[in-house]
């Protein structure tokens, strides 16, 4: 594997948590540990993105966000990586395709919050994601009903694993997804920026592409 790329062996189950992590916080660490425990993952990679195409304001510099993320999650099972910047992908489907080619035999699981499930149908190639990679959804109180009623949840309701079978997700053939409840947390990157606890965001001009894409 190339220098600077995370390591994984064929047969391992690796959860992927993508986002700008602007900034990473204890809530990210909490859902990551829940995902490791509930979904039977061997590893989790935090995919710190170069930028979110859906956001009109750019994040803090990538190096700054990476350093903060490593401070927040000190767990040998978790790797903080800028692999999307290294392979030149901006959208989840593109990233997943490249990772499948770079890591043959590794079983990837896409991790997301219930809020993202609610807007998944706006993502680029969202059907491809659901049909090619198992998806683990972590829901906090207040997000559960809306997420379960979302377009993606309704279309793929027949492929959902019960929460009691969550540990089987990484070994399941897609389409397969699982919805689990996690403890309440009030932390959010948006709130931390609003309070002034995190600075460094830079102006961002979104590229021209079809609406309804991104992470």
C-alpha positions as CSV (number, residue, x, y, z in Angstrom):
1,X,0.0,0.0,0.0
2,X,1.2,3.5,-0.8
3,X,2.8,5.7,1.8
4,X,0.2,7.7,3.7
5,X,-2.7,5.3,3.0
6,X,-4.4,3.4,5.8
7,X,-3.7,-0.3,6.1
8,X,-6.2,-3.1,6.0
9,X,-6.0,-6.8,5.3
10,X,-8.3,-8.9,3.1
11,X,-11.1,-10.2,5.2
12,X,-11.2,-7.3,7.6
13,X,-14.4,-5.3,8.1
14,X,-13.7,-1.6,8.0
15,X,-16.3,1.1,8.8
16,X,-16.0,4.4,6.9
17,X,-17.2,7.6,8.6
18,X,-16.9,10.5,6.2
19,X,-17.2,14.2,6.7
20,X,-15.5,17.5,7.0
21,X,-14.8,17.0,10.8
22,X,-14.8,20.8,11.1
23,X,-14.1,20.2,14.0
24,X,-14.1,16.6,15.2
25,X,-15.6,16.2,18.7
26,X,-16.5,13.7,21.3
27,X,-19.8,13.0,19.6
28,X,-17.9,11.6,16.6
29,X,-15.8,9.5,18.9
30,X,-18.9,8.2,20.7
31,X,-20.7,7.0,17.5
32,X,-17.5,5.5,16.3
33,X,-17.1,3.4,19.4
34,X,-20.8,2.4,19.2
35,X,-20.3,1.4,15.5
36,X,-17.2,-0.7,16.4
37,X,-19.2,-2.5,19.1
38,X,-22.6,-2.8,17.4
39,X,-21.6,-3.6,13.8
40,X,-18.8,-6.0,14.6
41,X,-16.2,-3.8,12.8
42,X,-12.4,-4.5,12.9
43,X,-11.5,-0.9,12.2
44,X,-13.0,2.4,11.5
45,X,-11.5,5.0,9.2
46,X,-12.4,8.7,9.6
47,X,-12.4,10.0,6.0
48,X,-11.6,13.7,6.6
49,X,-12.8,15.3,3.3
50,X,-11.1,18.1,1.4
51,X,-14.5,19.9,1.5
52,X,-18.2,19.2,1.3
53,X,-19.7,20.1,-2.1
54,X,-23.1,20.9,-0.5
55,X,-21.6,23.6,1.8
56,X,-21.1,27.1,0.6
57,X,-18.4,27.9,3.1
58,X,-15.2,26.0,3.2
59,X,-13.9,24.2,6.2
60,X,-10.7,24.9,8.1
61,X,-7.5,23.7,6.5
62,X,-7.3,19.9,6.1
63,X,-4.1,19.6,8.2
64,X,-5.7,21.4,11.1
65,X,-8.9,19.3,11.0
66,X,-6.8,16.1,10.8
67,X,-4.7,17.1,13.8
68,X,-7.9,17.9,15.8
69,X,-9.5,14.5,14.8
70,X,-6.4,12.6,16.1
71,X,-6.7,14.4,19.4
72,X,-10.3,13.5,19.7
73,X,-10.1,9.8,18.9
74,X,-7.1,8.0,20.5
75,X,-8.1,4.4,19.7
76,X,-5.8,2.0,17.9
77,X,-8.8,0.6,15.9
78,X,-9.5,4.1,14.4
79,X,-7.5,5.7,11.6
80,X,-7.8,9.3,10.7
81,X,-7.1,9.7,7.0
82,X,-7.1,12.2,4.2
83,X,-7.3,9.4,1.6
84,X,-10.0,11.3,-0.4
85,X,-7.6,14.1,-1.0
86,X,-4.9,11.7,-2.0
87,X,-7.0,9.8,-4.5
88,X,-8.8,12.9,-5.7
89,X,-12.5,12.0,-4.9
90,X,-15.2,14.3,-3.6
91,X,-18.3,12.1,-3.6
92,X,-19.0,9.1,-1.6
93,X,-19.8,6.7,-4.5
94,X,-16.5,7.7,-6.2
95,X,-14.6,7.1,-3.0
96,X,-16.2,3.7,-2.4
97,X,-15.3,2.6,-5.9
98,X,-11.7,3.6,-5.5
99,X,-11.3,2.0,-2.1
100,X,-12.8,-1.3,-3.4
101,X,-10.0,-1.3,-6.1
102,X,-7.3,-0.3,-3.7
103,X,-8.2,-2.8,-1.0
104,X,-9.4,-6.0,-2.6
105,X,-11.0,-8.4,-0.1
106,X,-11.6,-5.7,2.5
107,X,-15.3,-5.5,3.5
108,X,-16.2,-1.8,3.8
109,X,-19.3,-0.6,5.7
110,X,-20.5,3.0,5.2
111,X,-21.4,4.7,8.5
112,X,-23.8,7.6,8.7
113,X,-26.0,9.4,11.2
114,X,-29.8,9.1,10.9
115,X,-29.9,12.8,9.7
116,X,-27.9,11.8,6.6
117,X,-30.2,8.8,5.9
118,X,-33.0,11.4,5.8
119,X,-31.3,13.2,2.9
120,X,-29.5,10.3,1.3
121,X,-31.7,10.5,-1.8
122,X,-30.1,13.9,-2.6
123,X,-26.6,12.3,-2.8
124,X,-24.9,11.5,-6.1
125,X,-25.4,7.9,-7.1
126,X,-27.2,7.1,-3.8
127,X,-28.8,3.9,-5.2
128,X,-25.3,2.6,-6.2
129,X,-24.1,3.2,-2.6
130,X,-27.0,1.3,-1.1
131,X,-26.7,-1.5,-3.6
132,X,-22.9,-2.0,-3.3
133,X,-21.9,-1.3,0.3
134,X,-23.5,-2.3,3.6
135,X,-24.7,0.8,5.4
136,X,-24.7,1.3,9.2
137,X,-27.0,4.0,10.5
138,X,-26.5,5.5,14.0
139,X,-29.5,7.3,15.3
140,X,-29.7,9.7,18.3
141,X,-33.0,10.4,20.0
142,X,-35.1,12.9,17.9
143,X,-33.8,11.6,14.6
144,X,-35.3,8.2,14.6
145,X,-38.8,8.6,13.2
146,X,-37.9,11.0,10.4
147,X,-35.0,8.7,9.3
148,X,-37.2,5.6,9.2
149,X,-39.7,7.5,7.1
150,X,-37.1,8.7,4.6
151,X,-37.2,7.8,0.9
152,X,-34.1,5.6,1.2
153,X,-35.4,3.7,4.2
154,X,-38.7,3.1,2.5
155,X,-37.3,1.9,-0.8
156,X,-34.8,-0.4,0.9
157,X,-36.9,-1.5,3.8
158,X,-36.8,-5.1,2.6
159,X,-33.0,-5.2,3.0
160,X,-32.8,-3.8,6.5
161,X,-31.2,-6.0,9.2
162,X,-32.9,-5.9,12.6
163,X,-30.8,-4.2,15.3
164,X,-30.3,-7.5,17.0
165,X,-28.4,-8.7,14.0
166,X,-26.3,-5.6,13.6
167,X,-23.1,-7.5,14.2
168,X,-23.7,-9.4,10.9
169,X,-23.8,-6.2,8.8
170,X,-20.2,-6.2,7.7
171,X,-20.4,-9.8,6.5
172,X,-23.7,-9.3,4.7
173,X,-24.0,-8.9,1.0
174,X,-25.4,-5.6,-0.1
175,X,-28.0,-4.2,-0.3
176,X,-28.0,-4.4,3.5
177,X,-28.4,-1.8,6.1
178,X,-29.0,-1.6,9.8
179,X,-30.4,1.1,12.0
180,X,-29.2,1.2,15.6
181,X,-30.0,3.7,18.4
182,X,-27.1,5.4,20.2
183,X,-26.9,7.6,23.4
184,X,-27.9,11.2,23.3
185,X,-25.3,13.8,22.7
186,X,-25.8,17.6,22.2
187,X,-22.4,18.1,20.6
188,X,-22.2,19.2,16.9
189,X,-19.5,20.8,14.8
190,X,-21.9,23.6,13.9
191,X,-22.5,24.4,17.5
192,X,-18.8,24.4,18.3
193,X,-18.1,26.9,15.4
194,X,-21.0,29.1,16.5
195,X,-19.7,29.3,20.1
196,X,-16.2,30.3,18.7
197,X,-14.6,27.1,20.0
198,X,-13.3,26.3,16.6
199,X,-12.0,28.8,14.0
200,X,-10.2,28.7,10.7
201,X,-13.1,28.2,8.2
202,X,-12.2,29.7,4.8
203,X,-14.4,31.0,2.0
204,X,-15.4,28.3,-0.4
205,X,-16.8,28.4,-3.9
206,X,-18.7,25.3,-4.7
207,X,-17.9,23.6,-8.0
208,X,-20.6,23.5,-10.7
209,X,-22.4,20.2,-10.6
210,X,-25.9,18.9,-10.3
211,X,-27.7,19.6,-7.0
212,X,-28.3,17.0,-4.5
213,X,-24.8,15.6,-4.3
214,X,-22.1,15.1,-1.6
215,X,-21.9,13.7,1.9
